[in-house]
Amino acid sequence: MYWIDKPIVWHMSRVPAGYDFDAMTEYERGILFTKWRSWWSADLDYAQTTVIFFCTAILASALLNVLGWVRAHDLSVGGPRVTLWNKTTALLRYTTSRQFYFRPTNWYTPPLAAVIGVSALAIFTLALTLAVRPYYWPNHAMGMSPPIATRSGWISLAIMPFMIAFSTKINFVTILTGTSHEKLQVFHRWAAFFMYITSLVHTFPFIVNMIKMGMMEAMWKETSLYWTGVAALVPQTWLIAMSWGPIRSRYYEFFKKMHFIAAGFFMAALFCHVDWIFTSWHYFYATAAIYTLAWLIRVIRTLYRTGLGLRATIEDAGPDLIRISITAGRFKWYPGQHVFIRILGLNVHTFTSHPFTIASVAAADKADSNVELVLRSRGGLTRALQRRVAGKAGWSTRVVLDGPYGGLHSPRTLEKYERVVFLGGGTGATFTLPIFADLIDKLKSAPAVKQIDFVVAVPDVDNFAWMQSQVASLANGGTAETTVNVRVHYTRTESDKDVKDSESEVVEASAGLVSLYGRPITGEIVREAHANASSVAVIACGPDSFLYDTRNAVADCELDIADGFGVCKDLFLHTENYSW
């Protein structure tokens, strides 16, 4: 039995054949070849429509990105402040800030903009699948492929290239929209989910139809279409089930390895299953081109910048903290970017790579730059590192860096804002600290900045030690035109119990730096900045609950701007999550 029908014809004929028209009614003959119902043009009707939907959504996002840069340029050159433009921008930023919390499952949703995007994909997919009737042919003489199965199969296939594009670290979506790869993961997961749903809708009508016709056993034996379809559906089911948030987070090391293996089996089986029907393989060509190009660029860039490994020193930096100092060499980065690091000589963990934010700023002399990473030990790689360096002066090894990726994406540079607020929760300071240091360095040429607030929350003094000297130095980096305020919140007392927000009290105060017990109320910090400056940038990184409060406070302020209340006309928010 062939896995793929032979001889292979790259362009299957679209000339209808094999029908007994005498066995059909006039109505049945009339609908057989109409648009949206014809089997012979279903790929053009449904797959191409799906491609157009995705491309339209991506291009609309790209247009908004371009308009954001145009507006930023208009503001930077002192052009007129168009009230409608400011209000429209505020409304759009409301959707990218607003977040929801589902208490029963302790789930923090993606931003409202992502929820809208996923909802649009759901509505589109369901409408395209269910809008046209009939779902089954009223007469078996019209064909053995139920219309609903045909259309859902093409929709599923057309989703595939975009689902892969959303998952790669280097992709055309990021280039066009300015949205970093980690923020596109939500679309990768939901696109994969809807591809799975349409795959199920494609599968079961065939089974129902063949059982009704009494041909199920014969079709299973005589054609590869049925068993290759099952061979594709099994790993696809695994991929969807294991990608569920709680499972993915708890068993990430296992998930990541099996994800690539299952994806390989799925793609191979699906390639055989579609069996060069019309344009089916074209979507595999597109998927292969997207993934292969992204992979080649990553490999070539990594080899050029890090070779076979950069020198690194790994040491204990405090309770459950590890610091990695890497000689940069040709590796270049900007504040707030992250890398995927592979640590050589760490047994089985040598074969894995994990993302971490760069906690240092590149020196003016690139040759003297060090890439600094500060990691919290949780499990897997970080736990293995902690055991390797615990109680030792340090461990010298070599590492491979893939990146950098992400970082601050603001059409208007931070030195153009009147007030800048940095909010870091725990090791979230590895993201905010280098951007803060970079802005302090630019103060002499940044007369627009009137005040900088750097707020960091850590469990205790030991967890603050790794950044204490740098933060203290930056706290005194203000100028006559710019005030710099630094607040360090210790969220645990000496008894190792969490401190509530209402128990906040000043522990120590010095020039530009205040230490307190108690969690920072980020919402109040955001609202105070919004009420006292015409333009504000908020940069935040921390746990989900920390970002939830920050995001929704910004969203409320964006509505005030849209309503025309207050002095603030431009409020920008950039957040980074611990994980994605």
C-alpha positions in Angstrom: 0.0 0.0 0.0 1.4 3.4 -1.0 1.5 6.2 1.6 1.1 8.6 -1.3 -0.7 7.9 -4.5 1.5 7.5 -7.5 2.4 8.8 -10.0 2.5 12.2 -8.3 1.0 15.0 -10.3 2.0 18.4 -9.0 -1.2 20.1 -10.3 -4.2 17.8 -10.0 -6.9 18.3 -12.6 -9.9 20.3 -11.7 -12.1 18.8 -14.4 -15.0 17.0 -12.6 -15.2 13.3 -13.3 -16.9 10.1 -12.1 -20.4 11.4 -11.5 -23.6 9.6 -12.3 -25.8 12.7 -13.0 -28.8 10.5 -13.9 -28.9 9.4 -10.2 -29.3 13.1 -9.0 -32.2 15.4 -8.9 -32.2 18.7 -10.8 -31.6 20.5 -7.4 -28.7 18.2 -6.6 -27.1 18.7 -10.0 -27.6 22.5 -9.6 -25.7 22.8 -6.3 -22.9 20.3 -6.9 -20.5 22.7 -8.6 -21.6 26.1 -7.1 -19.1 28.3 -5.2 -18.6 27.3 -1.5 -20.1 23.8 -2.2 -18.0 22.4 -5.1 -15.4 19.8 -4.0 -13.3 20.8 -7.1 -12.8 24.4 -5.9 -13.0 24.0 -2.2 -9.3 24.9 -1.7 -9.8 28.2 -3.5 -13.0 29.0 -1.7 -12.0 28.0 1.9 -8.2 27.7 2.1 -7.5 30.9 0.2 -10.2 32.8 2.2 -8.5 31.7 5.4 -5.1 33.0 4.1 -6.7 36.3 3.2 -8.1 36.6 6.7 -4.8 36.1 8.4 -2.9 38.4 6.0 -5.5 41.1 6.4 -5.2 40.9 10.2 -1.4 41.0 10.1 -1.4 43.9 7.6 -3.9 45.9 9.8 -1.6 45.4 12.8 1.4 46.5 10.7 -0.5 49.6 9.6 -1.2 50.5 13.2 2.5 50.0 14.0 3.4 52.4 11.2 0.9 55.0 12.4 2.3 54.7 15.9 5.8 55.6 14.6 4.3 58.5 12.5 2.6 59.9 15.6 5.7 59.6 17.7 7.7 61.5 15.0 5.0 64.2 15.0 5.3 64.6 18.8 9.1 64.5 18.8 9.4 67.4 16.4 7.0 69.5 18.3 4.2 69.2 15.8 0.6 70.0 16.7 -1.0 67.6 19.1 -4.1 66.3 17.3 -6.7 65.6 20.0 -8.5 62.9 18.0 -5.2 61.2 17.3 -4.3 61.1 21.0 -7.8 59.8 22.0 -7.7 57.1 19.3 -4.3 56.1 20.4 -5.5 55.9 24.0 -8.4 53.7 23.1 -6.1 51.3 21.2 -3.7 51.2 24.1 -6.6 50.5 26.4 -7.1 47.2 24.5 -3.4 46.3 24.8 -3.3 47.1 28.5 -6.6 45.8 29.9 -6.4 42.3 31.4 -8.9 40.0 33.1 -8.6 37.5 35.9 -10.6 34.3 36.2 -10.5 33.4 39.9 -11.8 29.8 39.8 -8.8 28.6 37.8 -6.3 31.4 38.8 -6.0 32.3 35.2 -4.8 35.7 34.0 -6.0 36.3 30.4 -3.8 37.8 27.7 -4.4 41.5 27.1 -7.8 42.5 25.7 -6.3 43.1 22.2 -5.2 39.5 22.1 -8.6 38.3 23.4 -10.3 40.3 20.6 -7.9 38.8 18.0 -8.4 35.2 19.2 -12.2 35.8 19.3 -12.1 37.1 15.7 -10.3 34.0 14.7 -12.9 31.8 16.4 -15.8 33.6 14.8 -14.2 33.5 11.4 -13.4 29.8 11.6 -16.8 28.8 12.9 -18.7 31.0 10.4 -16.6 29.8 7.4 -17.2 26.2 8.6 -20.9 26.3 9.4 -22.4 29.1 7.3 -22.9 27.1 4.0 -25.3 24.2 3.8 -25.7 21.3 3.2 -23.2 19.7 5.6 -23.7 16.3 4.1 -24.6 15.5 0.5 -28.3 14.5 0.3 -27.3 11.9 -2.3 -24.3 9.5 -2.2 -24.0 9.9 -6.0 -22.8 13.5 -5.3 -19.6 12.2 -3.8 -18.3 10.5 -0.7 -16.6 13.6 0.8 -19.2 15.5 3.0 -19.1 19.2 2.3 -18.5 20.2 5.9 -15.5 17.7 6.1 -14.1 19.1 2.8 -14.2 22.7 3.8 -12.9 22.2 7.4 -10.0 20.2 6.1 -8.9 23.1 3.8 -9.4 25.6 6.6 -7.2 23.5 8.9 -4.5 23.2 6.2 -4.5 27.0 5.5 -4.1 27.8 9.2 -0.8 25.8 9.4 1.7 28.2 7.9 0.5 31.0 10.2 0.5 28.8 13.2 4.1 28.0 12.6 5.0 31.6 11.8 3.6 32.7 15.2 5.9 30.2 16.9 9.3 31.0 15.4 11.6 33.4 17.2 12.4 35.2 13.9 9.3 35.7 11.7 7.7 38.1 9.3 4.9 38.9 11.7 7.3 40.4 14.2 9.1 42.4 11.4 5.8 43.8 10.1 4.0 44.5 13.4 6.9 45.1 15.8 5.4 42.5 18.2 8.1 40.3 19.7 7.9 36.5 19.3 7.0 35.7 22.9 3.9 37.9 22.6 2.8 36.0 19.5 2.8 32.7 21.4 -0.8 33.3 22.4 -1.8 33.3 18.7 0.4 30.3 18.0 -1.5 28.2 20.6 -4.9 29.4 19.6 -4.3 28.9 15.9 -3.1 25.4 16.7 -6.3 24.8 18.8 -8.6 26.0 16.0 -6.6 23.9 13.5 -7.3 20.9 15.7 -11.0 21.7 16.0 -11.3 21.9 12.2 -9.3 18.7 11.9 -11.9 17.0 14.1 -14.7 18.5 12.1 -12.9 17.1 9.0 -12.5 13.6 10.4 -15.8 12.6 12.0 -18.2 13.3 9.1 -16.1 10.9 6.9 -16.5 8.2 9.6 -20.2 8.8 9.9 -20.7 8.8 6.1 -18.7 5.6 5.5 -20.5 3.8 8.3 -23.9 4.8 6.8 -22.7 3.6 3.4 -21.4 0.4 4.9 -17.9 1.1 3.4 -15.8 1.9 6.5 -13.8 -1.3 6.7 -13.3 -1.4 2.9 -12.0 2.2 2.8 -9.6 1.6 5.7 -8.1 -1.3 3.8 -8.1 0.1 0.3 -6.9 3.7 0.7 -4.2 5.3 2.8 -6.3 8.4 3.4 -8.0 7.0 6.4 -5.1 5.6 8.4 -2.8 8.5 7.5 -5.5 10.8 8.8 -5.6 8.9 12.1 -1.8 8.9 12.2 -1.8 12.7 11.9 -4.7 13.2 14.4 -3.0 11.2 17.2 0.2 13.4 17.6 -1.9 16.5 17.0 -4.1 15.5 19.9 -1.0 15.0 22.0 0.4 18.4 21.0 -2.9 20.2 22.0 -3.3 18.4 25.3 0.3 18.8 26.4 0.3 22.5 25.5 -2.4 23.2 28.1 -0.9 25.9 30.5 -0.6 23.9 33.8 0.9 20.9 32.1 3.3 22.9 29.9 4.5 24.9 32.9 4.9 22.0 35.3 6.7 19.6 32.9 8.3 22.2 30.6 11.5 20.2 29.9 9.6 17.1 28.9 7.0 19.2 27.1 9.6 21.0 24.9 11.4 17.8 23.8 8.2 15.9 23.0 6.6 18.9 21.3 9.2 18.8 18.5 9.1 15.0 18.2 5.3 14.9 18.0 5.2 17.9 15.6 7.6 16.0 13.3 5.3 12.9 13.2 2.2 15.1 12.8 3.7 17.0 9.8 4.9 13.8 8.1 1.6 12.0 8.5 -0.4 15.0 7.4 1.8 15.5 4.3 1.0 11.9 3.3 -2.7 12.3 4.2 -3.4 15.3 1.9 -1.8 13.3 -0.9 -1.1 16.2 -3.4 -4.9 17.0 -3.7 -5.1 20.3 -5.6 -3.0 22.9 -3.8 -2.7 21.0 -0.5 1.1 20.6 -0.7 1.5 24.3 -1.3 0.8 25.0 2.3 3.5 22.6 3.3 5.9 24.5 1.0 5.0 27.7 2.7 5.3 26.2 6.2 8.7 24.7 5.4 9.9 28.0 3.9 8.9 30.0 7.0 10.3 27.5 9.5 13.5 26.7 7.6 14.4 30.4 6.9 13.9 31.3 10.6 16.0 28.3 11.7 18.8 29.1 9.2 19.0 32.8 10.3 19.1 31.8 13.9 21.9 29.2 13.4 24.0 31.5 11.2 23.7 34.4 13.5 24.5 32.3 16.6 27.6 30.8 15.0 28.8 34.3 13.9 28.2 35.9 17.3 29.1 33.1 19.7 31.0 30.6 17.7 31.3 27.3 19.6 30.8 29.1 22.9 31.6 32.2 24.8 33.6 32.2 28.1 31.3 32.5 31.1 31.5 32.5 34.9 28.5 31.2 36.9 28.2 31.9 40.6 25.8 31.9 43.5 24.2 35.4 43.8 21.9 34.9 46.8 19.0 32.8 48.0 17.9 30.7 45.0 19.7 33.2 42.7 22.4 32.5 40.1 24.5 35.1 38.2 26.0 34.3 34.8 28.7 36.7 33.5 29.5 36.1 29.8 32.3 37.8 27.8 30.3 39.4 25.0 32.8 39.3 22.1 30.8 40.0 18.9 27.5 39.6 20.7 25.5 42.9 20.7 22.2 43.7 22.5 20.0 46.6 23.7 18.6 47.1 27.2 15.6 44.9 28.0 16.4 42.2 25.4 16.5 38.5 26.2 18.6 35.5 25.0 18.2 31.8 24.8 21.2 30.3 26.6 22.8 26.8 26.1 25.3 25.9 28.9 28.0 23.5 27.7 29.3 20.9 30.1 26.1 20.7 32.2 25.3 17.0 31.5 21.9 16.5 29.9 21.1 20.2 30.2 23.7 20.9 27.5 21.1 19.9 25.0 18.5 22.4 26.2 18.2 26.2 25.8 16.1 28.6 27.9 15.2 32.3 27.7 16.5 34.8 30.2 16.6 38.6 30.2 20.0 40.3 29.9 20.5 42.3 33.2 23.4 44.4 32.0 23.9 47.4 29.6 26.5 47.1 26.8 29.6 49.2 27.5 30.7 52.0 25.2 33.7 49.8 24.4 32.1 46.6 23.2 35.2 44.7 23.8 34.8 45.2 27.6 31.1 44.3 27.7 29.8 41.4 29.7 26.4 39.8 29.2 25.0 39.5 32.8 22.1 37.1 33.5 20.5 36.7 36.9 18.3 33.6 37.3 16.1 32.3 40.0 16.3 28.6 40.7 13.0 26.9 40.0 13.7 23.5 38.5 15.4 21.9 35.5 18.3 23.9 34.2 18.3 26.6 36.9 18.1 23.9 39.7 21.0 22.0 38.1 23.0 25.3 38.0 22.3 26.1 41.6 23.6 22.7 42.7 26.7 23.1 40.5 27.8 26.4 42.1 26.4 26.1 45.6 29.1 26.8 48.2 31.8 27.4 45.5 33.6 30.5 44.3 32.3 30.1 40.8 32.3 27.8 37.8 34.0 28.7 34.5 32.5 27.2 31.4 31.3 28.1 27.9 27.9 29.1 26.7 26.1 29.5 23.4 23.7 32.5 23.1 20.8 32.6 20.6 19.5 36.1 20.2 19.0 38.8 21.3 15.2 39.0 21.0 12.4 41.3 22.2 13.2 44.3 24.3 11.5 47.7 24.6 9.4 48.5 21.5 8.3 52.1 21.8 7.8 54.4 18.8 8.8 57.3 21.1 12.1 56.8 22.9 11.9 57.0 26.7 14.0 60.2 26.9 11.1 62.0 25.1 8.6 61.4 28.0 8.1 63.8 30.8 8.0 61.0 33.4 9.2 57.4 33.3 8.1 54.8 35.8 9.9 51.4 36.2 8.2 48.6 38.1 10.1 45.4 38.8 8.8 42.5 40.8 11.5 40.1 42.0 13.8 39.0 39.2 11.6 41.2 36.9 14.2 43.8 37.8 16.6 42.1 35.3 14.4 43.7 32.7 13.8 47.1 34.2 17.2 47.8 35.6 19.3 47.9 32.4 16.7 50.1 30.7 16.8 52.4 33.8 20.6 52.5 33.7 20.5 53.3 30.0 18.1 56.2 30.5 20.2 57.6 33.4 23.1 57.6 31.0 21.1 59.6 28.5 19.9 62.3 30.9 22.3 64.9 29.7 20.7 64.8 26.3 17.1 64.1 27.6 15.8 67.5 28.8 12.2 66.3 28.4 12.5 63.8 31.3 11.4 65.6 34.6 11.1 62.6 36.8 12.2 58.9 36.9 10.7 56.5 39.4 12.4 53.1 39.9 10.3 50.7 42.1 11.5 47.2 42.8 9.9 44.6 45.1 12.0 41.8 46.5 11.4 39.2 49.3 14.3 40.4 51.5 17.7 42.2 51.6 19.6 39.1 50.4 17.5 39.0 47.2 18.3 42.7 46.6 22.1 42.3 47.2 22.9 41.4 43.6 21.7 44.8 42.3 22.2 46.9 45.4 25.3 48.8 44.4 24.1 49.5 40.9 20.7 50.7 42.1 22.3 52.9 44.8 24.6 54.5 42.1 21.7 55.1 39.7 19.6 56.7 42.5 22.2 59.5 42.6 22.3 59.9 38.8 19.7 62.7 38.6 20.4 66.2 37.2 19.2 69.7 37.9 16.4 69.1 35.4 15.5 65.4 36.4 14.5 64.0 39.7 15.3 60.3 40.3 13.4 58.4 42.9 14.2 54.8 43.8 12.0 52.7 46.1 12.9 49.2 47.3 10.0 47.2 48.8 10.8 44.2 51.0 7.8 41.9 50.9 8.9 39.6 53.7 9.8 40.4 57.3 12.6 38.7 59.3 10.0 36.1 60.4 9.7 35.2 56.7 6.0 36.0 56.4 4.6 38.0 53.5 3.9 41.6 54.3 0.6 43.0 53.1 0.2 46.3 51.2 -1.4 48.0 54.2 1.6 47.2 56.4 4.0 49.3 54.3 6.4 51.3 56.4 9.7 53.1 55.7 12.8 51.1 56.8 15.5 53.4 55.6 15.8 56.5 53.5 18.8 58.1 51.9 19.4 60.5 49.0 17.2 59.3 46.2 16.6 55.9 47.7 13.9 54.7 50.1 13.6 51.2 51.5 10.2 50.0 52.7 8.4 46.9 54.1 5.3 46.0 52.1 4.3 45.3 48.5 4.2 48.3 46.2 0.6 49.3 45.1 1.5 49.6 41.5 -1.9 50.9 40.5 -1.5 54.0 42.8 2.0 54.6 41.4 0.7 54.6 37.8 -2.3 56.8 38.6 -0.1 59.4 40.5 2.3 59.6 37.5 -0.6 60.0 35.1 -2.1 62.8 37.1 1.1 64.9 37.3 2.8 64.6 33.8 1.7 65.3 30.3 3.5 62.2 28.9 4.3 59.0 30.9 6.0 55.8 30.1 5.5 52.7 32.3 7.9 49.8 32.0 7.0 46.8 34.1 8.1 43.2 34.6 7.1 40.8 37.4 4.7 38.1 38.5 1.2 37.8 36.9 -0.6 39.5 39.8 2.0 42.4 39.8 1.5 43.0 36.0 -2.3 42.6 36.4 -2.6 45.5 38.8 -0.2 47.6 36.6 -2.0 46.8 33.4 -5.4 47.6 34.6 -4.3 50.9 36.2 -2.8 52.0 32.9 -6.0 50.9 31.1 -8.1 53.1 33.4 -5.8 56.0 32.8 -6.1 55.4 29.0 -9.8 55.9 29.2 -9.3 59.2 31.0 -7.1 60.3 28.1 -9.7 59.2 25.6 -12.4 61.1 27.6 -10.1 64.2 27.6 -9.6 64.3 31.4 -6.4 65.3 33.1 -3.1 66.7 31.9 -1.7 63.5 30.5 -2.1 63.1 26.8 0.3 60.2 26.1 0.6 57.1 28.3 2.8 54.3 27.1 3.0 50.8 28.7 5.5 48.0 28.0 5.4 44.8 30.1 7.4 41.6 30.1 6.2 38.4 31.7 8.3 35.9 33.6 7.3 33.2 31.1 5.2 32.6 28.0 
